[in-house]
């Protein structure tokens, strides 16, 4: 096989002086000389189609090489009644070029989406931390507005996880007194925090 010609140097003449169908038939039989002739005849056209779609010379060269290899591998599938060899090659080249552009766009979209998710997540974490700190400070401020017994009862119940009875035992106070103090304390907390029912 000849060395690959540089893409974009112009169209090579058809080696048979006409239709490439016979050349393609020989390529299908594994004839490397025929493929070399096919390559010389089609590579500039294939590259031209691809570079118009892909718009990047290096990527276009890659895709053109893939198309030419595909023509070699798929030569037996070529059917003259479906169109000329040039049309078949042009169709494959255009499809591959579009696939490359779509693939590149999908990769770019995935990267942008990932960056957006990471950026949003970082923002949300900061916002959530600030909000939690503000709420915690408001709760502490409101707890300071309760009586000592109310504050102790509420703290033991909600932060210590104790039941009313356990709070009463811990504070050595009657259970009804604890229930009343907690109810009054929770009402004052609700009012202080601006919670509406």
SULHUTA-V649289 format. One record per pair of residues at least 4 apart in sequence whose C-alpha atoms are under 8 Angstrom apart, sorted by sequence separation. I is the first residue (numbers start at 0). J is the second residue. D is the distance in Angstrom with one decimal. If there is no record, write none. Layout:
BEGIN
((I & J & D) (I & J & D))
END
This chain:
BEGIN
((12 & 16 & 7.3) (13 & 17 & 6.1) (15 & 19 & 6.8) (19 & 23 & 6.1) (20 & 24 & 6.2) (21 & 25 & 6.4) (22 & 26 & 6.2) (23 & 27 & 6.1) (24 & 28 & 6.6) (25 & 29 & 6.6) (26 & 30 & 5.0) (30 & 34 & 6.4) (31 & 35 & 6.2) (32 & 36 & 6.3) (33 & 37 & 6.1) (34 & 38 & 5.9) (35 & 39 & 6.2) (36 & 40 & 6.2) (37 & 41 & 6.0) (38 & 42 & 5.3) (39 & 43 & 7.7) (41 & 45 & 6.0) (42 & 46 & 6.0) (43 & 47 & 6.1) (44 & 48 & 6.3) (45 & 49 & 6.3) (46 & 50 & 6.0) (47 & 51 & 6.4) (48 & 52 & 6.8) (49 & 53 & 5.9) (50 & 54 & 5.0) (55 & 59 & 5.9) (56 & 60 & 6.1) (57 & 61 & 6.5) (58 & 62 & 6.2) (59 & 63 & 6.0) (60 & 64 & 6.2) (61 & 65 & 6.3) (62 & 66 & 6.2) (63 & 67 & 6.2) (64 & 68 & 6.2) (65 & 69 & 6.0) (66 & 70 & 6.2) (67 & 71 & 6.4) (68 & 72 & 6.2) (69 & 73 & 5.8) (70 & 74 & 5.5) (73 & 77 & 7.1) (78 & 82 & 7.3) (79 & 83 & 6.0) (82 & 86 & 6.2) (83 & 87 & 6.2) (84 & 88 & 6.0) (85 & 89 & 6.0) (86 & 90 & 6.1) (87 & 91 & 6.3) (88 & 92 & 6.0) (89 & 93 & 6.1) (90 & 94 & 6.2) (91 & 95 & 6.1) (92 & 96 & 6.1) (93 & 97 & 6.2) (94 & 98 & 6.1) (95 & 99 & 6.2) (96 & 100 & 6.3) (97 & 101 & 6.1) (98 & 102 & 6.0) (99 & 103 & 6.1) (100 & 104 & 6.0) (101 & 105 & 6.0) (102 & 106 & 6.2) (103 & 107 & 6.2) (104 & 108 & 6.0) (105 & 109 & 6.1) (106 & 110 & 6.2) (107 & 111 & 6.2) (108 & 112 & 6.0) (109 & 113 & 6.0) (110 & 114 & 6.1) (111 & 115 & 6.1) (112 & 116 & 6.1) (113 & 117 & 6.1) (114 & 118 & 6.0) (115 & 119 & 5.9) (116 & 120 & 5.9) (117 & 121 & 6.1) (118 & 122 & 6.2) (119 & 123 & 6.0) (120 & 124 & 6.1) (121 & 125 & 6.4) (122 & 126 & 6.1) (123 & 127 & 5.9) (124 & 128 & 6.1) (125 & 129 & 6.2) (126 & 130 & 6.1) (127 & 131 & 6.0) (128 & 132 & 6.1) (129 & 133 & 6.2) (130 & 134 & 6.1) (131 & 135 & 6.0) (132 & 136 & 6.1) (133 & 137 & 6.2) (134 & 138 & 6.1) (135 & 139 & 6.2) (136 & 140 & 6.1) (137 & 141 & 6.1) (138 & 142 & 6.0) (139 & 143 & 6.3) (140 & 144 & 6.9) (141 & 145 & 7.2) (145 & 149 & 5.9) (146 & 150 & 6.1) (147 & 151 & 6.1) (148 & 152 & 6.0) (149 & 153 & 6.0) (150 & 154 & 5.9) (151 & 155 & 6.0) (152 & 156 & 6.1) (153 & 157 & 5.9) (154 & 158 & 5.2) (155 & 159 & 4.5) (156 & 160 & 5.0) (157 & 161 & 7.3) (161 & 165 & 5.6) (162 & 166 & 6.1) (163 & 167 & 6.1) (164 & 168 & 6.3) (165 & 169 & 6.0) (166 & 170 & 6.1) (167 & 171 & 5.7) (168 & 172 & 6.6) (172 & 176 & 6.8) (173 & 177 & 6.5) (174 & 178 & 6.2) (175 & 179 & 6.2) (176 & 180 & 6.1) (177 & 181 & 6.0) (178 & 182 & 6.1) (179 & 183 & 6.1) (180 & 184 & 5.9) (181 & 185 & 5.9) (182 & 186 & 6.2) (183 & 187 & 6.3) (184 & 188 & 6.1) (185 & 189 & 6.0) (186 & 190 & 6.2) (187 & 191 & 6.0) (188 & 192 & 6.0) (189 & 193 & 6.1) (190 & 194 & 6.3) (13 & 18 & 7.5) (25 & 30 & 5.5) (26 & 31 & 6.8) (49 & 54 & 7.9) (50 & 55 & 6.4) (53 & 58 & 7.2) (54 & 59 & 7.3) (79 & 84 & 7.3) (82 & 87 & 6.6) (145 & 150 & 5.6) (153 & 158 & 7.8) (154 & 159 & 6.5) (155 & 160 & 6.5) (156 & 161 & 4.6) (161 & 166 & 6.0) (167 & 172 & 5.0) (172 & 177 & 6.7) (189 & 194 & 5.3) (190 & 195 & 7.9) (13 & 19 & 7.1) (50 & 56 & 6.3) (53 & 59 & 6.1) (155 & 161 & 5.9) (156 & 162 & 6.1) (167 & 173 & 6.0) (189 & 195 & 7.6) (15 & 22 & 7.7) (26 & 33 & 5.5) (77 & 84 & 7.7) (143 & 150 & 7.5) (156 & 163 & 7.0) (167 & 174 & 5.3) (25 & 33 & 6.0) (26 & 34 & 5.3) (142 & 150 & 6.1) (25 & 34 & 7.9) (50 & 59 & 5.2) (23 & 33 & 7.4) (49 & 59 & 5.7) (77 & 87 & 7.8) (156 & 166 & 6.7) (164 & 174 & 6.1) (167 & 177 & 5.9) (22 & 33 & 5.6) (23 & 34 & 7.6) (155 & 166 & 6.3) (163 & 174 & 6.9) (166 & 177 & 7.4) (22 & 34 & 7.5) (46 & 59 & 6.6) (49 & 62 & 7.3) (22 & 36 & 7.6) (23 & 37 & 7.3) (46 & 60 & 6.7) (49 & 63 & 6.9) (152 & 166 & 6.2) (163 & 177 & 7.0) (22 & 37 & 6.7) (163 & 178 & 6.8) (46 & 63 & 5.4) (19 & 37 & 7.5) (45 & 63 & 6.2) (70 & 88 & 7.2) (152 & 170 & 7.8) (42 & 63 & 7.2) (45 & 66 & 7.8) (14 & 36 & 6.3) (66 & 88 & 7.8) (14 & 37 & 8.0) (42 & 67 & 7.2) (66 & 91 & 6.8) (152 & 177 & 6.8) (14 & 40 & 7.1) (66 & 92 & 5.9) (13 & 40 & 5.4) (11 & 39 & 6.0) (12 & 40 & 5.9) (149 & 177 & 8.0) (152 & 180 & 7.4) (153 & 181 & 5.9) (11 & 40 & 4.9) (38 & 67 & 6.9) (63 & 92 & 7.0) (66 & 95 & 7.2) (152 & 181 & 6.1) (10 & 40 & 6.7) (11 & 41 & 7.4) (62 & 92 & 7.9) (0 & 31 & 5.8) (10 & 41 & 7.4) (149 & 180 & 5.2) (153 & 184 & 7.1) (0 & 32 & 5.9) (10 & 42 & 7.9) (11 & 43 & 7.3) (148 & 180 & 7.0) (149 & 181 & 5.7) (153 & 185 & 7.5) (10 & 43 & 5.3) (62 & 95 & 6.8) (0 & 34 & 7.3) (1 & 35 & 5.8) (9 & 43 & 5.8) (10 & 44 & 6.3) (62 & 96 & 6.7) (149 & 183 & 7.6) (150 & 184 & 7.1) (0 & 35 & 5.2) (3 & 38 & 7.8) (4 & 39 & 7.0) (8 & 43 & 6.6) (9 & 44 & 7.8) (149 & 184 & 5.3) (3 & 39 & 7.9) (6 & 42 & 6.7) (7 & 43 & 5.3) (6 & 43 & 5.4) (34 & 71 & 6.9) (59 & 96 & 7.6) (62 & 99 & 7.7) (4 & 42 & 7.8) (146 & 184 & 7.9) (7 & 46 & 6.5) (145 & 184 & 6.3) (6 & 46 & 6.0) (7 & 47 & 6.5) (48 & 89 & 7.1) (52 & 93 & 7.6) (145 & 187 & 7.3) (45 & 88 & 7.0) (49 & 92 & 6.2) (53 & 96 & 6.0) (145 & 188 & 7.9) (27 & 71 & 7.3) (41 & 85 & 7.1) (45 & 89 & 6.1) (48 & 92 & 6.7) (49 & 93 & 6.2) (52 & 96 & 6.0) (53 & 97 & 7.4) (26 & 71 & 6.6) (27 & 72 & 7.9) (44 & 89 & 7.5) (48 & 93 & 6.3) (52 & 97 & 6.7) (27 & 73 & 7.5) (46 & 92 & 7.9) (49 & 95 & 7.9) (50 & 96 & 8.0) (53 & 99 & 7.2) (142 & 188 & 6.9) (27 & 74 & 4.6) (28 & 75 & 7.6) (41 & 88 & 7.6) (45 & 92 & 5.7) (49 & 96 & 5.2) (53 & 100 & 6.0) (141 & 188 & 5.9) (26 & 74 & 6.2) (27 & 75 & 4.6) (52 & 100 & 7.6) (26 & 75 & 7.9) (24 & 74 & 7.2) (138 & 188 & 7.8) (141 & 191 & 5.9) (23 & 74 & 6.2) (24 & 75 & 7.2) (141 & 192 & 7.0) (6 & 60 & 7.1) (23 & 77 & 7.7) (138 & 192 & 7.3) (137 & 192 & 7.0) (20 & 79 & 6.7) (23 & 84 & 7.4) (20 & 83 & 7.3) (19 & 83 & 7.7) (20 & 84 & 6.2) (18 & 83 & 7.7) (19 & 84 & 6.0) (18 & 84 & 7.9) (19 & 85 & 7.7))
END
